[in-house]
Amino acid sequence: MSANSGDSHEELDVVLLKAGRTKIRYPARLLSDDGTRISVHASWASPGVRDFGFARFGPGDVFTEYYWRDRWYAVKEVRDARGGLKGWYCDVTRPATFADGQLVVEDLDLDLWRSADGRTVLRLDEDEFEESGLRESDPEAAAAAVAALDELEVFATSEGGLETLLA
């Protein structure tokens, strides 16, 4: 597939790694790939409902996910089964790779949530990040991860920021 293919019918697997192991693998449909940013459409991939406290995800929820080959994060627009926007879940990750039908990213523990109305912006899992040992094992990646979370927070707290990032 060429980088500019954009074949919206191409099926692929999204593979999320954590500490070198597959955390989750799920099917998705390629929406676009401009050589830098890849966007896919996926359904909620875990069994049952997961209540995070700030939002509930479950069967019927749909995700439009954006990954970059040159940025240390992924942004997932989350909608309910009727198309209502729940918000954006942002993962801090190493830059994505896409080859042989697999879109692979490594989760670096830091996350950010922005509610649909923009009133709630939460930095998540900073304790897990500190416990991961990444600051000691890969200080450059740790610095990039923290900078990515800061960048996401700026987008999330600026009017139209996330929307502009994803346009």
N, C-alpha and C positions, 0 to 999 in steps of 0.2 A: 504494500500500500504506500502511496506517496504521501508526503507530509500534508499536502493540501487536498487529499481525497475527499474528506467530508461525506463519505458514503454513510448515510444515516441508517442504513439497514445492517451495517456490520456489527456482529455480535463479538464481544470480547469479555475477558475476565478482569475484574479489578482485584488486585492482590495487595492487601495491606499487611506489611511486615512490622513486627515489633521485636526488637532485640534479636534480629536475625531469623525469627521464626514467623510463619504465616499466622497472623492473628485472625484474618477473615478473608475469604475469597468469595466473590459473588458475580453473577452475570450482569452485563450492562450492554447498552446499545450506543455505539459511537454517534455523536451528534456532529462534532467537528474536530478537526486537527489542523491548525495553521502552522505547525512546525514548532511552535513555542507553547501554545495553550491547547489542551485537549479537553473537550467537554463530552460527557456521557450522561445517559439517562438510566436510572436503576430504580428498582422497587426495594422496599425495606427487606433486608436479607436475613435478619435473625428471626428465630421462632418467637411468637408471642409478642407482647407489648413490653417495652422497656421505658420505665419512668425515671427520668433523670432529675426530677424535682423542678427544673425550669421548663421542661417540655417532655411530652410522651411521644415515642415513636412506636409504630406498630404496623401490622398488615394493612395494606392499602396506601400507605405513605409512599410518595414518590420523590426521588432525589434527582436534581440536575446538578451534576458534580463537575467542578472545574479544577484541572490539574495543570501545573506548569513544569516545563523542563528546566527553567531557569530561576524558579522561586522556591522558597522553602515552606510552602503551604499549599493546601487544597481547600476550596470553598464549596460547600454543599448547600444548595437551596432546597429547603424541605417543604413539601406541600402535602396536605391531607388528601384522601381519596376523592374529594369533591373539587380539588384544585385550590383550596384555601391555603395561603402562605402561612406556615408556622414560624419560619425564621431561617437563619443561616447558621450552619454548624461548620466551623473552620478548624481543620487539623493542621498542626505544624508538622511538616514532613520534610524529608530530603526531597530534592527535585525528582519529578516523576521520570520513569523510563517507560517506553511503549514499544514492544516488539513481539512478533509471533503471537498476536492476539492477546497479549497480557499487558495491562497497565499496572505497573508496580510502583508503590510508594512505601517508604519506611516511616512509620509513626514515631515521632520524637516526644510523645506524651503531652505536650502543651496543646491546649485547645481554646477556642473562643466561641461563644454563642451570642448571637444577636437576635432578639425577638422580632417578629414581623412588624410591630409598631415602632421599633427602634428604642423603646424605653428601657429595655434590659440588655445590657452588654456585660457578659461574664467572662473573665479569664478563668480557665479551668485546668485542673490537674498540675498546677505548679509544684505541689508536693511530690507527685509521682516523678516529675522531671528531675527534681533535686535528688530523689532516691535512686534514679536510674544510673547514676555514676557517669553520665555523659560529659559533665564538666571536666572530669579527670581523664576519662578514656579518649575523648575527642573534643578538646577545648574549642577548636575552630567551628565544629558542627554545633556545639552548645551555644556559642556566641551567635551563630547564624539563626538558630532556633529562637533565641530570646529576641533578636532583632525582628524576626518574622512575626512573632506574637505582637510586638509593639506596633509593627506596620499594620497588621490586621485590626488592632484596636483603633488606630487612627481612621482606617477605612470605615469601621463599624460605627464610630461616633461622629463622623462627618456626614452631614445631610447628603444623601445620594451616593455616599462613598462606595459601599459594597456594590450597589447597582452599577456605578460607573466602572468599577473594576471588572465586572462580569459582562459588560455590554460589548 
